């Protein structure tokens, strides 16, 4: 499935302050990459989720965010991605603040 070009442009504009942003199709949605590191995903409903664990996941949960969930073998599964807060959807500065924290986690995970 191809990525909606308007959605890809929006994600690049939203997170552009972080670096070189690419949006690539994957599993019916899209991955959002900064300088080659995937730090966010966009689901089929065009919802943005940020890679998060520990303190960041707790901060997102405290703000009302929910984790990315999918179903496999009839059971819901979650991944280490949490919905970006609503304020981040309209404010690139806010989005980049959350995105930078997510990108740090993604880079650390990539290093192992």
N, C-alpha and C positions, 0 to 999 in steps of 0.2 A: 504494500500500500504506500503510495507516495505521500509525502508530507504536504499539507496545505501551505502554499507559498506565503499567504498572508500571515498564517500562524508562525511560520519560520521567521519571517521578517519581524514580527512582534517580539518573539523571543530574543532575536539578535539585538533589537533596540532596547529591550528591557534589561538584558545582562551585558550589554556592550561595554560598560565600564570595567568589566572584569578582564577583558582581553579579547582574543580572536574567538568569536562564538560561531559554532557550526550546529546545525540541526539535521539529524539523520534519522531516516525511517527505521523503525524496529518494532516487531511484534504488534503491529496494528496501531502503534503510537509513534513516538519519536524520542530520541535521546538528545539532550542538549550538552554540548561539549565546549569546554574552554581550553584553548591551546592543546587539544587532543585528549583531554580528560573529561569523561562523562560525570557531571555533577547534578544533573536534573533529568527528569523525564516528563513527557507530555502524554497523557492517556488519550483514549479514543474520544473522550468527552471534552478534550482540550484543556484539561486541568493540569497545572504544573505542580510537580512534586520535586522536592529537593532531597538529595542524599543527606541523611542525618542519623546520628547515633549519640548516645550519651547526653551531654549537656544541651546540645543543639536540639535533639529529639525532644528532650524534656521541655525546653523553652517553646518549641513549636506546639507541643501538646498543651502546655499551660495557656497558650494563646488561642486554643480551640482548633488547632490543626488536626487532621486525621491522617493515618498512614495510607499509603498506596496498598490496595487489597485486590487480589484476583482470586479466582476459583480454580482449583485443580482437584481432580478426582472427587468432585462434589463438596469439597471443603474449602472454606475461605483461607487464603494464605496472605501474609503480609511480607513486605520487603522493607529494607532500610531507607525508604523514601517517604517524606511527609509533605502534605499540601502546603504550598507557600501561603503565608497569611494574606488576606484580602488587600491590606494596605500595600503589599508588595506588588500587586498586579497593576496598580495605577501610578506607581512612583518608582522610576528606575533607580533612584538612590537607595530607597528601601529594599528593592529587589536585589541590588548589588550587595547590600549589607548582609542579607540572608544568604545570597549566592556565594559570597566570599567564604563564609563559614562552611557552607556545604562543599565548596571546592577544596578547602583545606582537608576535610574528611575524605573526599574522593582521592586526593593526591596521596594521602597517608595510606589509604587502602591499596592503592596501586603499587606503592613501594613495598607493601607487605608488612 
